[in-house]
Amino acid sequence: MQESFNKDNVRVYIDNQPLLSTELTSNPSLGLAGSVATVNTEGNHVIKVVVNDNTITTENFTQHADLYIGIKLNKTSNAVSFVYSTHKFTY
């Protein structure tokens, strides 16, 4: 979880399996609000993020090897976006 979270209740699911359910606040210096790890197999998957029970974003992705997913919240538009990387994010 990356930028702009401020005491937001966040739930994350991959392939409808709960991965995270907690309140998050981003560190203003680092932009990091929290992280979680999972072992997924290669192939097609679906990530779903629910913020404060009113913003629901779902997106398909394909995993070929290790994959890191950054989740960002835009407070102005109340939208969630994803950043995919084969390398760990540095904070």
PyMOL commands that set and color helices and strands:
alter all, ss='L'
color gray80, all
select strands_A, chain A and resi 8-14+17-24+43-51+55-63+68-74+79-85
alter strands_A, ss='S'
color yellow, strands_A
deselect
rebuild
show_as cartoon
